[in-house]
Amino acid sequence: MDKRELAVELKHNGYNCCQAVLCAFKDEVDIPEETLKKMGASFGGGMGCMESTCGALCGAQMLLGLKKYNGKPIIKDAAVLHREFTEKSGASICKELKGIGTGKVLCECDDCVRNAVGLL
């Protein structure tokens, strides 16, 4: 199964957006799924308040570090990931993505999850 669709399936089965992205890559990182779920538990819903960064993007940033960090800064890679996610999704802040205050949904959660996984 495509990792993007696996992540969406996880999202529909009790995982928050961050957990879904993290756990879709469990076969590529040497971390048990239960630990990945714990790592991502507080990042759903824009860190629980919808005022912060999308959980799917947070999960993708964590994975970027797990997969790419080798002792040298990866800040430029993180900036690229953030920019590309924002371009693809329309924003990076949860409430903006969901249209809270504007009534205009920029990107549904499933698509945020797909975008985050696809960019990795």
C-alpha positions as CSV (number, residue, x, y, z in Angstrom):
1,M,0.0,0.0,0.0
2,D,1.2,3.5,-0.8
3,K,2.5,5.2,2.3
4,R,0.2,8.2,1.8
5,E,-2.9,6.0,1.8
6,L,-1.5,4.0,4.7
7,A,-1.2,7.2,6.7
8,V,-4.8,8.2,5.9
9,E,-6.0,4.8,6.9
10,L,-4.2,5.1,10.2
11,K,-5.8,8.6,10.6
12,H,-9.2,7.0,10.2
13,N,-8.4,4.3,12.8
14,G,-7.6,6.4,15.9
15,Y,-4.3,8.0,15.1
16,N,-3.9,11.8,15.0
17,C,-2.4,13.4,11.9
18,C,1.2,13.4,13.4
19,Q,1.0,9.8,14.6
20,A,-0.4,8.7,11.2
21,V,2.5,10.3,9.4
22,L,5.1,8.9,11.8
23,C,3.7,5.4,11.8
24,A,3.4,5.2,8.0
25,F,7.2,5.1,8.1
26,K,7.7,2.6,10.9
27,D,9.4,0.2,8.5
28,E,12.0,2.9,7.7
29,V,13.0,4.0,11.2
30,D,14.3,1.8,14.0
31,I,11.6,2.9,16.5
32,P,8.7,0.7,17.6
33,E,5.2,1.8,16.5
34,E,4.1,2.3,20.0
35,T,7.0,4.8,20.7
36,L,6.2,6.6,17.4
37,K,2.6,6.9,18.6
38,K,3.7,8.3,21.9
39,M,6.1,10.8,20.2
40,G,3.2,12.2,18.1
41,A,0.5,12.0,20.7
42,S,0.5,15.7,21.6
43,F,0.9,17.1,18.1
44,G,-2.6,16.4,16.8
45,G,-5.0,19.3,16.1
46,G,-2.2,21.9,15.9
47,M,-0.7,20.8,19.2
48,G,-4.1,20.5,20.7
49,C,-5.3,24.1,20.2
50,M,-5.4,24.4,16.4
51,E,-3.2,27.6,16.9
52,S,0.1,25.8,16.0
53,T,1.7,23.9,13.2
54,C,-0.3,21.1,11.5
55,G,0.4,17.8,13.2
56,A,1.1,16.1,9.8
57,L,3.9,18.6,9.1
58,C,5.2,18.1,12.6
59,G,5.4,14.4,12.0
60,A,7.1,14.9,8.7
61,Q,9.7,17.2,10.3
62,M,10.4,14.6,13.0
63,L,10.9,11.9,10.3
64,L,13.1,14.2,8.3
65,G,15.4,14.4,11.3
66,L,15.2,10.6,12.0
67,K,16.0,9.8,8.4
68,K,18.5,12.6,7.4
69,Y,20.3,13.9,10.5
70,N,23.9,12.8,10.6
71,G,25.5,15.3,13.0
72,K,25.2,18.2,10.7
73,P,22.4,20.8,10.7
74,I,19.4,20.1,8.5
75,I,17.7,23.4,9.0
76,K,17.7,24.2,5.3
77,D,16.0,20.8,4.6
78,A,13.4,21.6,7.3
79,A,12.8,25.0,5.7
80,V,12.3,23.4,2.3
81,L,9.8,20.8,3.8
82,H,7.9,23.6,5.5
83,R,7.8,25.8,2.4
84,E,6.7,22.9,0.1
85,F,4.0,21.7,2.6
86,T,2.7,25.3,2.8
87,E,2.6,25.7,-1.0
88,K,0.9,22.4,-1.4
89,S,-1.6,22.7,1.4
90,G,-2.2,26.5,1.5
91,A,-0.9,27.1,5.0
92,S,1.0,25.3,7.9
93,I,-1.1,26.4,10.8
94,C,-3.9,24.0,11.7
95,K,-6.7,26.6,12.1
96,E,-5.8,28.3,8.8
97,L,-5.9,24.9,7.1
98,K,-9.3,24.1,8.6
99,G,-10.8,27.6,7.8
100,I,-11.4,28.5,11.4
101,G,-12.3,32.2,11.4
102,T,-12.6,32.4,7.6
103,G,-15.0,29.6,6.8
104,K,-12.7,28.6,3.9
105,V,-11.1,25.2,4.3
106,L,-7.7,25.2,2.6
107,C,-6.8,21.6,3.1
108,E,-8.7,18.7,4.8
109,C,-6.8,16.6,7.3
110,D,-6.5,13.6,5.0
111,D,-4.9,15.7,2.3
112,C,-2.5,17.3,4.8
113,V,-1.5,13.8,5.8
114,R,-1.0,12.8,2.2
115,N,1.0,16.0,1.4
116,A,3.3,15.5,4.4
117,V,4.0,11.9,3.6
118,G,4.4,12.6,-0.2
119,L,6.9,15.3,0.5
120,L,9.1,12.9,2.4
